[in-house]
């Protein structure tokens, strides 16, 4: 009998430890039919496994009204040394009830003296029946204990929070499996909002290490070079253009090949510079066309003058020839 009791105690102790240190916690809460925006239900208090460490969690909620389901997963953290510090990396798998109509969010109650996770209503959208919300929490690092809660209240304020990290990264490949190579950086978003695709430290809003294919790219630029056609624009002479090319080996206003190789080109500015040269070239062609017309008119006048001058002289010569023939 003592052995049976001892085995039962051991089994219960094992189950208790597993439940307290499990990485997964599942529960549900139910909002009444007359709930209002701001109503919340606290559902969980957590304790990180080791002192001085922060707890990182994936918190998923889902609910259904009729045949329409909505769900979202939040990536959140609470500080261990400062349990009132709530941090969030973002929300993924956001499946709103209707377009732009999310009924519930997950945040924390910082006024409780120790952070308690809660589901908070931010919109009712005509719900007239009790609405159960399923909750699943996964601890990213070890959690020493889960404490179920059920406190309710109303809070329309926005919970203050900090970004969990100063950057966001996405890697491809499984570098944590034996025999695999290191995972490759696919996307990095740094603190200032710059995004790098295959680039660890993007200096521009979007930096891409590779080719881009698109059906259309729109570039906005304020200084479009229609000023070339204004009367105030000074069009360099072709002699000046030739002298610049001879000295520098490229067109004025267009970056040289070495600079493009080292620094690339700004698409908008480069298109504007090329258009400026096209418009200048158009003006040169117009000028040359006028010159050609003037030359053609000059040639016509000379031809008329030549025919006018050549006619009488030829007739006189013929008369003289006839007189000579009479001798």
Phi, psi and omega in degrees: 000317179299322179296320181295315179299316180299316179298318180297318178297316180299314180298316179297320179295320179296316180297318181298314180297320180298315182295323182285330185251008181297150179276351184239135175226129181233139179201186175208155175229158181232123175270133181291165185299331183259025183295154182242160175300134183100340177297138180224159174230117174286135183233348186199138167241135184237155177232117178301154187293318184242147180294144178082000182254151176270153176261132179245136189218146166256121183241113182252136175233151177209148178206159184226137172233115185066235179252019180248126181249149176225148182203159176200153177235127182251138175255113190225164179212148170235145180280142179278315180289333176230086188295347178273002180271116182252126180234148181219133177275334180148186181234131179238164180056034181289108179244094185293156178300311169224175183304118178071012184242075178271127186275325187226152172227164174251129173213202181229163178255095185286346182279358186277354182087341175206125190306130178234125179292144180215155170258128184236135179279133176243000177189146180260321175053042172077018180287126186243011181223161175305140185233106176286141176239118178277141184229135174225125182243130175241126178277124180289318172251183186290138176244127183287324182203153172246135176237114181289141180231167178210014181295147180233166178178190178224131182211112180265356180285160178268126181293126177292138181209160178244154175295138182296322178224165179272359178207165180228129185233148173231123179248150175245152182096159181248084181282353182266002178258136184305133177091349180271155177280170179298143178296147183265137178290123179260308183223138172226130174244118183264177191302322183279003178096353178294142183241131177242129174257102184077012181236123186287329183229076183294125179268347179248170179301323174221118179241129186235127175262083182152188182273152177238133177237128181210156177281333179201139174231124180256126179244128180260132177216141186272331188259065180283134195280042172288353176298341180299329184272000178279151182296334182282349183285132179268111178272120181296150175288157179297332176295319177295317179299315180297320180294320179294315180298318180297323183280320190251341178079014176202169180288147175295132180089354178248128184297144178289164185300322183295320179293320179295321180298320185274326188244348186075188178230147172279119189302314181296312181295323180292319177297321178295319180295319179294320179295323177302317180291324178295318180292321175297317178299322177298317178295320177299318179295320177297316178300314181293326177296320177295319178296320178297318178298316179297319178295321178297318177296320179297317179297318179299316179298319180295322178295319177297315179297323180295316179294321180295319181286322186283334184297297180302321181298319181293320179295317178299320180296321179294320178298314179300322179295320180295318179298321180294326180290337181283341180289000000 
